[in-house]
Amino acid sequence: MAKDSSVNVTEFGEGTVFDGELSFTDSLIISGKFSGTIDAAGDLQISKGAECDVDSIRAKSVVVYGKVEGDIDGRDRVELCKGSSVRGNIKTSVLRIADNVEFDGSVSMVDNPEESYDRLFLSASDEFKKSLITKSN
């Protein structure tokens, strides 16, 4: 997870055991054990050695170095790093899976509507954009 001085980063250390419902707006790093549900607007990192047994994880981005059992919904991206283990379904617009990853589940790729629109018209002229938008209304 990139360090940005304007974003608050919270870390549940290696000795932390947390059970329940979790929500946050900035960034969270889990290095201990978590079980329950995560529904967040921010970024989540599951560190190497961390264990998460969840009903579901919903976050802006999810980067996994440790072990996750449960479904993951990463709106912007999901990244499974070398040595990680995920048993559950993944829903995201961008997925990266490194070598030496254990994954058991299905993947649903979804478009981020704002990003898709920008990519679609990356090199089109403004006049062409307006004509397509007018015709679609």
N, C-alpha and C positions, 0 to 999 in steps of 0.2 A: 504494500500500500504506500503510495507516494506521500511524503510528508509535505503538508501545506500549512504554513504557520497560521493561516486564517481559519483552519478547520480544527475543531476539537476532536482529539483522538483519545478514546477511553480503552483501557486494556484490562481484561479479566485475566489475572496472572495464573501461572501454572498450578498453584494451590487452590484456586477458586473453583467451587462447585456451586452451580446456580440452576435452579429448577423453577420454571414458570413461564410467564409471558414477558417478552422483551421488545421494547420499541426504542428507537433513537433516531436523531436527525443528522448527525455528523458521521463519525467513523468509529467502529468498534473492532478491537482485536480480541479474539477469544483464544487464550493459551491453556485454559483449564478444561473443565467439563461443564457442559450445558445440556439440559433437557427441557423441552417445552416447545414454544412457538416464538418465532422472531418475525416481526412485521415492522420494517424500518424504511425510512426515506434515505438513509445514508449508505455508506460502504461498509462491508463486513469482511473480515479476514479470519479464517480458522487456521491457527498456527500449527506447525509440526508438533505432534504429540497431543494436540487438543482432540477432544471427543465430543461430538454433538449428536444427541439422539432427539430428533425433532419431529413434530407433526409436519411443520413446514417452515421454510425460511423464505421471506420476501424482503429484498433489499435492492438498492440501486445497482450495486455490483457485489459479487461474492467471489472471493479468492480462497481456495481450499488447499492447505498444505497438510492438514491432519485428516481426521476421520469424521464423516457425516453419514448418519442414517436418517433418511427422510427426504422429502421433496424440497427442491431449490428453485426459486423464481428470482432471477437476477435481471432486472429490467434492462440495464445497459449491457452487462456482460457477466459471464461465469467463467472462472479459470480454475482448472484442476491441475495443480502443480505436481512435479515429480515426487512419487512416494505417497501421494494422497489416496484416500479410499472414500468412495461415495456409493451408497446403496439407496437409490431413490430416483425419482424422475426430475429432469431439469427442463426449465422453460426460460428462454433467454433470446436476445437478438444477436449476441456474439458469444461463441463458445470456443475456448482454447483448452485442449487436453494435451498434456506433456507425456513423454514416455514414462513407463513404469507407474501407471495409474490403474487402480482397481476401480472399475465402474460397472454397476449392475443397475440398469434402469432404462428409461426411454428419454428421448430428447425431443422437445418441441421448439422449433425455431420460429420466432415471431419478429415482425417488423416493428421498429419504433417509428410511428407515423411521421414525426417531425424530421427525423434523420432521413427516412426514405424519400420524402419530398425534396429535401436539399440535395441528396445524391442524384435523384432523377433529373433535376434541372441544373446540375453542376456546370455544364457548358452551353446550355440553351440561352438564346437571347431573351430579353425581357418581353419583346413583342410576342414571341412564340409562347412564353409562359402565360401571358394574358389571354391569348386565344384559346389555349387548352383549358384554363380555368373558367373562362366564359362559357365554353361549350359543355363543360361538365356540370354547370349549375342549372 
